[in-house]
Amino acid sequence: MRKIIICLITVLLCCQSIWAAEPQVVAQSAVLIDGKTGRILWQKNAQTPLAMASTAKIMTAILVLEEGDLESSVTVSSLAAKQPEVNMDLQSGDQFRTYDLLAAMMLHSYNDAAVALAEHIGGSVEAFCEKMTEKAAQIGAKDTVFGSPNGLDSTLSEQEHHSTAEDMALIAAYALKNEKFCQIIGLESHSFSDISGKKQYTVTNTDRFLQEYEGALGVKTGYTNRAGHCFVGAAQREDMLFISAVFASGWGTKGKEAKWIDTKKLMDYGFSKFANCDVVSASEKMGEIPVENSPTRYVTAVCGQTYSAVFSQEEMEKLQIEPLLEEKLTAPVQAGMEVGKLRILLEGEVLATIPLVAENGAEKYRLFERLRQLFALWCKVPEMA
């Protein structure tokens, strides 16, 4: 069945590849990844460390969602109140619900809201930035250091504050697993007040990608004089999720428009060139393993889980599936017990390793059965001359 599915997907990709021209983007650094596996599908200087501007707020949101109480009250400090535009004009001593500041930060990129949240969760901006950098490393970001929770970089060196397009795409992929994060970035607007009820706010989502691209989930814009126009975006259609990041798509009005154009080109490339495929399915048989000390002679090894990812036509033809089974097993063997690994490779690179498990169990010989087996063996021994 898997071969039939692969053949059908290959035919579909053959038809799609006619329109799947390599994307031409003006961004200095850009990447497109499979949102499910994190695999890079296309890149341009994707590992080059650059300033990431307000896309840094994706990580700020992750920590607020994972470590904070969204109903808790945030008191604005003098440092938060001094943050430059874009800001909410927060005043020292103001109090807000955590959720409201988080939504304001993600929808309209308010810098003072980001600092207020960082101090609320981390105790200080410095401590919070350390948490941001540590969390990025845990997610798999290999070259990311956060020096500010809002992405402002004018007082920071490149060593103190930088990321890569690949890293930010991976961080976004992690964030999109959080339902509350997805809910917030998809809002058209959010209305709220401070705790006292005296100050009223309505913030609108500045992410044009949401309105202009089919399947867009949004994520986060960014701009500083050093970083230029940046955008980390995500789009999903049926069973395919793509995440893109473009850094330094330009400066000024021209660059502001270019980041949307670059993002759409990357997404168009993804949806036209790739198709989703269940490479292996859970319970798919991968071989038999002999069993010792049991009336059951063999245990069938099956896939412990489904592996699904997107591939191009060319990649589908090069995929390899490599079962690595135990040479033999000794009873007792429990159904569901791991009995090997399955490696999925593309041009020598291991894309995934999934467990192989026993489809059936194998009990040990009981004493009577063992004696009968030994007697049968003894009866077969030839007489000595």
TORKOL-4160 file (C-alpha; in steps of 0.2 Angstrom, whole numbers, padded with zeros to 4 digits, m for minus):
385
<pt num="1" X="0000" Y="0000" Z="0000"/>
<pt num="2" X="0014" Y="0012" Z="0004"/>
<pt num="3" X="0022" Y="0010" Z="m0013"/>
<pt num="4" X="0005" Y="0014" Z="m0021"/>
<pt num="5" X="0003" Y="0030" Z="m0011"/>
<pt num="6" X="0021" Y="0035" Z="m0015"/>
<pt num="7" X="0018" Y="0032" Z="m0034"/>
<pt num="8" X="0002" Y="0043" Z="m0033"/>
<pt num="9" X="0011" Y="0057" Z="m0024"/>
<pt num="10" X="0025" Y="0056" Z="m0037"/>
<pt num="11" X="0013" Y="0058" Z="m0051"/>
<pt num="12" X="0005" Y="0073" Z="m0042"/>
<pt num="13" X="0022" Y="0081" Z="m0039"/>
<pt num="14" X="0027" Y="0078" Z="m0057"/>
<pt num="15" X="0012" Y="0089" Z="m0062"/>
<pt num="16" X="0016" Y="0102" Z="m0049"/>
<pt num="17" X="0035" Y="0103" Z="m0053"/>
<pt num="18" X="0031" Y="0113" Z="m0069"/>
<pt num="19" X="0026" Y="0128" Z="m0058"/>
<pt num="20" X="0039" Y="0125" Z="m0044"/>
<pt num="21" X="0052" Y="0138" Z="m0050"/>
<pt num="22" X="0066" Y="0142" Z="m0037"/>
<pt num="23" X="0060" Y="0157" Z="m0027"/>
<pt num="24" X="0070" Y="0173" Z="m0030"/>
<pt num="25" X="0070" Y="0184" Z="m0014"/>
<pt num="26" X="0078" Y="0200" Z="m0010"/>
<pt num="27" X="0080" Y="0196" Z="0008"/>
<pt num="28" X="0099" Y="0194" Z="0014"/>
<pt num="29" X="0094" Y="0178" Z="0023"/>
<pt num="30" X="0079" Y="0167" Z="0021"/>
<pt num="31" X="0073" Y="0150" Z="0024"/>
<pt num="32" X="0058" Y="0138" Z="0021"/>
<pt num="33" X="0055" Y="0123" Z="0033"/>
<pt num="34" X="0043" Y="0109" Z="0035"/>
<pt num="35" X="0034" Y="0115" Z="0050"/>
<pt num="36" X="0031" Y="0097" Z="0056"/>
<pt num="37" X="0049" Y="0091" Z="0055"/>
<pt num="38" X="0060" Y="0106" Z="0055"/>
<pt num="39" X="0068" Y="0100" Z="0039"/>
<pt num="40" X="0075" Y="0114" Z="0028"/>
<pt num="41" X="0067" Y="0114" Z="0011"/>
<pt num="42" X="0075" Y="0130" Z="0004"/>
<pt num="43" X="0087" Y="0142" Z="0010"/>
<pt num="44" X="0098" Y="0158" Z="0007"/>
<pt num="45" X="0111" Y="0161" Z="0019"/>
<pt num="46" X="0100" Y="0153" Z="0032"/>
<pt num="47" X="0114" Y="0151" Z="0045"/>
<pt num="48" X="0121" Y="0168" Z="0044"/>
<pt num="49" X="0119" Y="0177" Z="0061"/>
<pt num="50" X="0109" Y="0193" Z="0059"/>
<pt num="51" X="0099" Y="0205" Z="0070"/>
<pt num="52" X="0081" Y="0198" Z="0071"/>
<pt num="53" X="0071" Y="0214" Z="0076"/>
<pt num="54" X="0054" Y="0211" Z="0084"/>
<pt num="55" X="0053" Y="0193" Z="0078"/>
<pt num="56" X="0062" Y="0191" Z="0095"/>
<pt num="57" X="0045" Y="0193" Z="0103"/>
<pt num="58" X="0040" Y="0176" Z="0097"/>
<pt num="59" X="0052" Y="0169" Z="0111"/>
<pt num="60" X="0046" Y="0182" Z="0123"/>
<pt num="61" X="0028" Y="0175" Z="0120"/>
<pt num="62" X="0034" Y="0157" Z="0122"/>
<pt num="63" X="0041" Y="0161" Z="0140"/>
<pt num="64" X="0026" Y="0171" Z="0145"/>
<pt num="65" X="0014" Y="0157" Z="0140"/>
<pt num="66" X="0025" Y="0143" Z="0148"/>
<pt num="67" X="0030" Y="0151" Z="0164"/>
<pt num="68" X="0017" Y="0165" Z="0167"/>
<pt num="69" X="m0001" Y="0165" Z="0173"/>
<pt num="70" X="m0011" Y="0174" Z="0159"/>
<pt num="71" X="m0023" Y="0181" Z="0172"/>
<pt num="72" X="m0010" Y="0188" Z="0184"/>
<pt num="73" X="m0007" Y="0207" Z="0185"/>
<pt num="74" X="0008" Y="0215" Z="0178"/>
<pt num="75" X="0014" Y="0232" Z="0186"/>
<pt num="76" X="0023" Y="0243" Z="0173"/>
<pt num="77" X="0041" Y="0249" Z="0178"/>
<pt num="78" X="0049" Y="0265" Z="0174"/>
<pt num="79" X="0061" Y="0255" Z="0162"/>
<pt num="80" X="0046" Y="0248" Z="0153"/>
<pt num="81" X="0038" Y="0265" Z="0152"/>
<pt num="82" X="0054" Y="0272" Z="0144"/>
<pt num="83" X="0054" Y="0261" Z="0129"/>
<pt num="84" X="0054" Y="0269" Z="0112"/>
<pt num="85" X="0041" Y="0267" Z="0098"/>
<pt num="86" X="0032" Y="0257" Z="0094"/>
<pt num="87" X="0024" Y="0258" Z="0111"/>
<pt num="88" X="0008" Y="0259" Z="0121"/>
<pt num="89" X="0013" Y="0274" Z="0131"/>
<pt num="90" X="0013" Y="0264" Z="0147"/>
<pt num="91" X="0016" Y="0274" Z="0163"/>
<pt num="92" X="0026" Y="0268" Z="0178"/>
<pt num="93" X="0014" Y="0260" Z="0190"/>
<pt num="94" X="0001" Y="0255" Z="0177"/>
<pt num="95" X="m0006" Y="0238" Z="0180"/>
<pt num="96" X="m0013" Y="0226" Z="0166"/>
<pt num="97" X="m0018" Y="0208" Z="0164"/>
<pt num="98" X="m0004" Y="0197" Z="0157"/>
<pt num="99" X="m0014" Y="0191" Z="0143"/>
<pt num="100" X="m0019" Y="0208" Z="0137"/>
<pt num="101" X="0000" Y="0214" Z="0136"/>
<pt num="102" X="0004" Y="0198" Z="0127"/>
<pt num="103" X="m0009" Y="0201" Z="0114"/>
<pt num="104" X="m0004" Y="0219" Z="0112"/>
<pt num="105" X="0014" Y="0214" Z="0110"/>
<pt num="106" X="0011" Y="0201" Z="0097"/>
<pt num="107" X="m0002" Y="0210" Z="0087"/>
<pt num="108" X="0005" Y="0228" Z="0087"/>
<pt num="109" X="0023" Y="0224" Z="0092"/>
<pt num="110" X="0023" Y="0236" Z="0107"/>
<pt num="111" X="0040" Y="0237" Z="0114"/>
<pt num="112" X="0035" Y="0243" Z="0132"/>
<pt num="113" X="0023" Y="0229" Z="0134"/>
<pt num="114" X="0038" Y="0216" Z="0130"/>
<pt num="115" X="0049" Y="0224" Z="0143"/>
<pt num="116" X="0034" Y="0224" Z="0156"/>
<pt num="117" X="0031" Y="0206" Z="0153"/>
<pt num="118" X="0050" Y="0201" Z="0153"/>
<pt num="119" X="0052" Y="0209" Z="0170"/>
<pt num="120" X="0036" Y="0201" Z="0177"/>
<pt num="121" X="0041" Y="0184" Z="0172"/>
<pt num="122" X="0060" Y="0185" Z="0174"/>
<pt num="123" X="0062" Y="0198" Z="0188"/>
<pt num="124" X="0073" Y="0208" Z="0176"/>
<pt num="125" X="0076" Y="0211" Z="0158"/>
<pt num="126" X="0094" Y="0203" Z="0159"/>
<pt num="127" X="0087" Y="0187" Z="0168"/>
<pt num="128" X="0073" Y="0185" Z="0156"/>
<pt num="129" X="0085" Y="0187" Z="0141"/>
<pt num="130" X="0096" Y="0173" Z="0148"/>
<pt num="131" X="0080" Y="0162" Z="0149"/>
<pt num="132" X="0076" Y="0167" Z="0131"/>
<pt num="133" X="0093" Y="0161" Z="0125"/>
<pt num="134" X="0093" Y="0145" Z="0135"/>
<pt num="135" X="0076" Y="0141" Z="0129"/>
<pt num="136" X="0081" Y="0144" Z="0111"/>
<pt num="137" X="0095" Y="0132" Z="0113"/>
<pt num="138" X="0083" Y="0119" Z="0120"/>
<pt num="139" X="0072" Y="0121" Z="0105"/>
<pt num="140" X="0087" Y="0117" Z="0093"/>
<pt num="141" X="0092" Y="0135" Z="0089"/>
<pt num="142" X="0111" Y="0133" Z="0086"/>
<pt num="143" X="0116" Y="0152" Z="0084"/>
<pt num="144" X="0104" Y="0163" Z="0094"/>
<pt num="145" X="0107" Y="0175" Z="0108"/>
<pt num="146" X="0094" Y="0187" Z="0114"/>
<pt num="147" X="0100" Y="0204" Z="0122"/>
<pt num="148" X="0082" Y="0211" Z="0123"/>
<pt num="149" X="0065" Y="0204" Z="0125"/>
<pt num="150" X="0058" Y="0216" Z="0111"/>
<pt num="151" X="0071" Y="0215" Z="0098"/>
<pt num="152" X="0078" Y="0232" Z="0100"/>
<pt num="153" X="0096" Y="0232" Z="0096"/>
<pt num="154" X="0104" Y="0249" Z="0095"/>
<pt num="155" X="0113" Y="0247" Z="0112"/>
<pt num="156" X="0118" Y="0229" Z="0109"/>
<pt num="157" X="0133" Y="0222" Z="0100"/>
<pt num="158" X="0130" Y="0208" Z="0087"/>
<pt num="159" X="0138" Y="0195" Z="0099"/>
<pt num="160" X="0125" Y="0201" Z="0112"/>
<pt num="161" X="0110" Y="0200" Z="0101"/>
<pt num="162" X="0108" Y="0189" Z="0085"/>
<pt num="163" X="0099" Y="0175" Z="0077"/>
<pt num="164" X="0098" Y="0166" Z="0060"/>
<pt num="165" X="0083" Y="0163" Z="0048"/>
<pt num="166" X="0084" Y="0145" Z="0052"/>
<pt num="167" X="0084" Y="0147" Z="0071"/>
<pt num="168" X="0069" Y="0159" Z="0071"/>
<pt num="169" X="0059" Y="0147" Z="0059"/>
<pt num="170" X="0063" Y="0133" Z="0071"/>
<pt num="171" X="0058" Y="0144" Z="0086"/>
<pt num="172" X="0041" Y="0148" Z="0077"/>
<pt num="173" X="0038" Y="0130" Z="0074"/>
<pt num="174" X="0040" Y="0126" Z="0092"/>
<pt num="175" X="0028" Y="0141" Z="0097"/>
<pt num="176" X="0015" Y="0135" Z="0085"/>
<pt num="177" X="0012" Y="0119" Z="0095"/>
<pt num="178" X="0005" Y="0130" Z="0108"/>
<pt num="179" X="m0014" Y="0133" Z="0105"/>
<pt num="180" X="m0014" Y="0149" Z="0115"/>
<pt num="181" X="0000" Y="0156" Z="0104"/>
<pt num="182" X="m0009" Y="0151" Z="0088"/>
<pt num="183" X="m0025" Y="0159" Z="0095"/>
<pt num="184" X="m0017" Y="0176" Z="0099"/>
<pt num="185" X="m0007" Y="0178" Z="0083"/>
<pt num="186" X="m0023" Y="0174" Z="0073"/>
<pt num="187" X="m0033" Y="0188" Z="0081"/>
<pt num="188" X="m0039" Y="0203" Z="0070"/>
<pt num="189" X="m0039" Y="0214" Z="0085"/>
<pt num="190" X="m0040" Y="0214" Z="0104"/>
<pt num="191" X="m0049" Y="0227" Z="0115"/>
<pt num="192" X="m0045" Y="0228" Z="0134"/>
<pt num="193" X="m0042" Y="0240" Z="0148"/>
<pt num="194" X="m0030" Y="0242" Z="0162"/>
<pt num="195" X="m0034" Y="0234" Z="0179"/>
<pt num="196" X="m0042" Y="0250" Z="0185"/>
<pt num="197" X="m0053" Y="0251" Z="0170"/>
<pt num="198" X="m0048" Y="0269" Z="0167"/>
<pt num="199" X="m0038" Y="0266" Z="0152"/>
<pt num="200" X="m0046" Y="0258" Z="0136"/>
<pt num="201" X="m0036" Y="0251" Z="0122"/>
<pt num="202" X="m0040" Y="0242" Z="0105"/>
<pt num="203" X="m0025" Y="0235" Z="0096"/>
<pt num="204" X="m0026" Y="0229" Z="0078"/>
<pt num="205" X="m0015" Y="0215" Z="0070"/>
<pt num="206" X="m0002" Y="0222" Z="0058"/>
<pt num="207" X="0002" Y="0206" Z="0050"/>
<pt num="208" X="m0004" Y="0208" Z="0032"/>
<pt num="209" X="0000" Y="0190" Z="0028"/>
<pt num="210" X="m0015" Y="0184" Z="0037"/>
<pt num="211" X="m0027" Y="0193" Z="0025"/>
<pt num="212" X="m0017" Y="0191" Z="0009"/>
<pt num="213" X="m0012" Y="0173" Z="0009"/>
<pt num="214" X="m0023" Y="0157" Z="0008"/>
<pt num="215" X="m0020" Y="0147" Z="0024"/>
<pt num="216" X="m0009" Y="0160" Z="0033"/>
<pt num="217" X="m0007" Y="0158" Z="0051"/>
<pt num="218" X="0003" Y="0174" Z="0053"/>
<pt num="219" X="0017" Y="0175" Z="0066"/>
<pt num="220" X="0028" Y="0190" Z="0068"/>
<pt num="221" X="0035" Y="0206" Z="0059"/>
<pt num="222" X="0050" Y="0215" Z="0064"/>
<pt num="223" X="0060" Y="0231" Z="0059"/>
<pt num="224" X="0075" Y="0240" Z="0066"/>
<pt num="225" X="0088" Y="0251" Z="0057"/>
<pt num="226" X="0101" Y="0237" Z="0059"/>
<pt num="227" X="0090" Y="0222" Z="0055"/>
<pt num="228" X="0079" Y="0229" Z="0041"/>
<pt num="229" X="0062" Y="0222" Z="0038"/>
<pt num="230" X="0060" Y="0205" Z="0044"/>
<pt num="231" X="0046" Y="0192" Z="0045"/>
<pt num="232" X="0043" Y="0175" Z="0052"/>
<pt num="233" X="0027" Y="0167" Z="0044"/>
<pt num="234" X="0018" Y="0151" Z="0044"/>
<pt num="235" X="0004" Y="0144" Z="0032"/>
<pt num="236" X="m0005" Y="0128" Z="0032"/>
<pt num="237" X="m0016" Y="0119" Z="0019"/>
<pt num="238" X="m0023" Y="0103" Z="0023"/>
<pt num="239" X="m0009" Y="0092" Z="0030"/>
<pt num="240" X="0005" Y="0103" Z="0025"/>
<pt num="241" X="0013" Y="0116" Z="0037"/>
<pt num="242" X="0027" Y="0128" Z="0030"/>
<pt num="243" X="0036" Y="0141" Z="0040"/>
<pt num="244" X="0047" Y="0154" Z="0033"/>
<pt num="245" X="0059" Y="0167" Z="0039"/>
<pt num="246" X="0066" Y="0182" Z="0029"/>
<pt num="247" X="0079" Y="0194" Z="0037"/>
<pt num="248" X="0084" Y="0210" Z="0030"/>
<pt num="249" X="0071" Y="0211" Z="0015"/>
<pt num="250" X="0076" Y="0229" Z="0014"/>
<pt num="251" X="0074" Y="0246" Z="0022"/>
<pt num="252" X="0061" Y="0259" Z="0021"/>
<pt num="253" X="0045" Y="0258" Z="0012"/>
<pt num="254" X="0052" Y="0247" Z="m0002"/>
<pt num="255" X="0059" Y="0234" Z="0011"/>
<pt num="256" X="0042" Y="0234" Z="0020"/>
<pt num="257" X="0033" Y="0228" Z="0005"/>
<pt num="258" X="0047" Y="0216" Z="0000"/>
<pt num="259" X="0046" Y="0206" Z="0016"/>
<pt num="260" X="0028" Y="0201" Z="0011"/>
<pt num="261" X="0033" Y="0197" Z="m0007"/>
<pt num="262" X="0047" Y="0187" Z="m0001"/>
<pt num="263" X="0037" Y="0177" Z="0011"/>
<pt num="264" X="0023" Y="0173" Z="m0002"/>
<pt num="265" X="0036" Y="0167" Z="m0015"/>
<pt num="266" X="0043" Y="0155" Z="m0002"/>
<pt num="267" X="0026" Y="0149" Z="0003"/>
<pt num="268" X="0021" Y="0147" Z="m0016"/>
<pt num="269" X="0036" Y="0137" Z="m0019"/>
<pt num="270" X="0033" Y="0125" Z="m0004"/>
<pt num="271" X="0015" Y="0122" Z="m0009"/>
<pt num="272" X="0019" Y="0119" Z="m0027"/>
<pt num="273" X="0034" Y="0108" Z="m0026"/>
<pt num="274" X="0031" Y="0097" Z="m0010"/>
<pt num="275" X="0017" Y="0085" Z="m0005"/>
<pt num="276" X="0014" Y="0076" Z="0011"/>
<pt num="277" X="0018" Y="0058" Z="0012"/>
<pt num="278" X="0016" Y="0045" Z="0026"/>
<pt num="279" X="0033" Y="0037" Z="0023"/>
<pt num="280" X="0029" Y="0023" Z="0035"/>
<pt num="281" X="0013" Y="0019" Z="0045"/>
<pt num="282" X="0011" Y="0013" Z="0063"/>
<pt num="283" X="0009" Y="m0006" Z="0063"/>
<pt num="284" X="0017" Y="m0008" Z="0046"/>
<pt num="285" X="0027" Y="m0024" Z="0046"/>
<pt num="286" X="0046" Y="m0023" Z="0044"/>
<pt num="287" X="0052" Y="m0041" Z="0047"/>
<pt num="288" X="0053" Y="m0056" Z="0059"/>
<pt num="289" X="0065" Y="m0059" Z="0073"/>
<pt num="290" X="0069" Y="m0077" Z="0079"/>
<pt num="291" X="0065" Y="m0080" Z="0097"/>
<pt num="292" X="0074" Y="m0092" Z="0109"/>
<pt num="293" X="0067" Y="m0102" Z="0123"/>
<pt num="294" X="0049" Y="m0101" Z="0117"/>
<pt num="295" X="0037" Y="m0111" Z="0108"/>
<pt num="296" X="0034" Y="m0095" Z="0097"/>
<pt num="297" X="0048" Y="m0096" Z="0084"/>
<pt num="298" X="0047" Y="m0078" Z="0077"/>
<pt num="299" X="0041" Y="m0061" Z="0083"/>
<pt num="300" X="0035" Y="m0049" Z="0069"/>
<pt num="301" X="0043" Y="m0031" Z="0070"/>
<pt num="302" X="0031" Y="m0017" Z="0066"/>
<pt num="303" X="0033" Y="0002" Z="0066"/>
<pt num="304" X="0029" Y="0010" Z="0082"/>
<pt num="305" X="0023" Y="0026" Z="0074"/>
<pt num="306" X="0019" Y="0034" Z="0058"/>
<pt num="307" X="0032" Y="0045" Z="0050"/>
<pt num="308" X="0024" Y="0059" Z="0039"/>
<pt num="309" X="0033" Y="0073" Z="0031"/>
<pt num="310" X="0034" Y="0083" Z="0015"/>
<pt num="311" X="0045" Y="0079" Z="0000"/>
<pt num="312" X="0048" Y="0084" Z="m0018"/>
<pt num="313" X="0047" Y="0072" Z="m0033"/>
<pt num="314" X="0066" Y="0071" Z="m0033"/>
<pt num="315" X="0067" Y="0067" Z="m0015"/>
<pt num="316" X="0053" Y="0054" Z="m0015"/>
<pt num="317" X="0064" Y="0044" Z="m0028"/>
<pt num="318" X="0079" Y="0045" Z="m0016"/>
<pt num="319" X="0071" Y="0040" Z="0001"/>
<pt num="320" X="0078" Y="0025" Z="0009"/>
<pt num="321" X="0070" Y="0015" Z="0023"/>
<pt num="322" X="0082" Y="0005" Z="0034"/>
<pt num="323" X="0076" Y="m0007" Z="0047"/>
<pt num="324" X="0088" Y="m0011" Z="0061"/>
<pt num="325" X="0082" Y="m0027" Z="0070"/>
<pt num="326" X="0088" Y="m0037" Z="0084"/>
<pt num="327" X="0097" Y="m0053" Z="0078"/>
<pt num="328" X="0087" Y="m0063" Z="0090"/>
<pt num="329" X="0076" Y="m0062" Z="0105"/>
<pt num="330" X="0075" Y="m0072" Z="0121"/>
<pt num="331" X="0058" Y="m0076" Z="0128"/>
<pt num="332" X="0048" Y="m0069" Z="0137"/>
<pt num="333" X="0044" Y="m0055" Z="0124"/>
<pt num="334" X="0030" Y="m0043" Z="0127"/>
<pt num="335" X="0019" Y="m0037" Z="0113"/>
<pt num="336" X="0024" Y="m0018" Z="0110"/>
<pt num="337" X="0041" Y="m0021" Z="0117"/>
<pt num="338" X="0055" Y="m0012" Z="0107"/>
<pt num="339" X="0064" Y="m0024" Z="0096"/>
<pt num="340" X="0074" Y="m0012" Z="0084"/>
<pt num="341" X="0075" Y="0005" Z="0075"/>
<pt num="342" X="0069" Y="0011" Z="0058"/>
<pt num="343" X="0080" Y="0024" Z="0050"/>
<pt num="344" X="0073" Y="0035" Z="0036"/>
<pt num="345" X="0087" Y="0042" Z="0025"/>
<pt num="346" X="0088" Y="0055" Z="0011"/>
<pt num="347" X="0104" Y="0055" Z="0001"/>
<pt num="348" X="0113" Y="0048" Z="0016"/>
<pt num="349" X="0106" Y="0060" Z="0029"/>
<pt num="350" X="0096" Y="0052" Z="0043"/>
<pt num="351" X="0079" Y="0061" Z="0043"/>
<pt num="352" X="0071" Y="0051" Z="0057"/>
<pt num="353" X="0074" Y="0036" Z="0068"/>
<pt num="354" X="0058" Y="0028" Z="0074"/>
<pt num="355" X="0055" Y="0013" Z="0086"/>
<pt num="356" X="0051" Y="m0005" Z="0079"/>
<pt num="357" X="0040" Y="m0015" Z="0091"/>
<pt num="358" X="0035" Y="m0033" Z="0093"/>
<pt num="359" X="0018" Y="m0035" Z="0085"/>
<pt num="360" X="0015" Y="m0052" Z="0095"/>
<pt num="361" X="0022" Y="m0058" Z="0112"/>
<pt num="362" X="0032" Y="m0074" Z="0115"/>
<pt num="363" X="0031" Y="m0084" Z="0131"/>
<pt num="364" X="0045" Y="m0094" Z="0139"/>
<pt num="365" X="0044" Y="m0113" Z="0138"/>
<pt num="366" X="0035" Y="m0120" Z="0153"/>
<pt num="367" X="0044" Y="m0134" Z="0162"/>
<pt num="368" X="0034" Y="m0148" Z="0154"/>
<pt num="369" X="0036" Y="m0140" Z="0136"/>
<pt num="370" X="0055" Y="m0138" Z="0139"/>
<pt num="371" X="0057" Y="m0156" Z="0145"/>
<pt num="372" X="0047" Y="m0162" Z="0130"/>
<pt num="373" X="0058" Y="m0152" Z="0118"/>
<pt num="374" X="0074" Y="m0159" Z="0127"/>
<pt num="375" X="0067" Y="m0176" Z="0125"/>
<pt num="376" X="0064" Y="m0174" Z="0106"/>
<pt num="377" X="0081" Y="m0167" Z="0104"/>
<pt num="378" X="0088" Y="m0182" Z="0113"/>
<pt num="379" X="0079" Y="m0194" Z="0102"/>
<pt num="380" X="0086" Y="m0187" Z="0087"/>
<pt num="381" X="0104" Y="m0189" Z="0093"/>
<pt num="382" X="0112" Y="m0203" Z="0082"/>
<pt num="383" X="0119" Y="m0218" Z="0091"/>
<pt num="384" X="0138" Y="m0219" Z="0094"/>
<pt num="385" X="0146" Y="m0232" Z="0083"/>
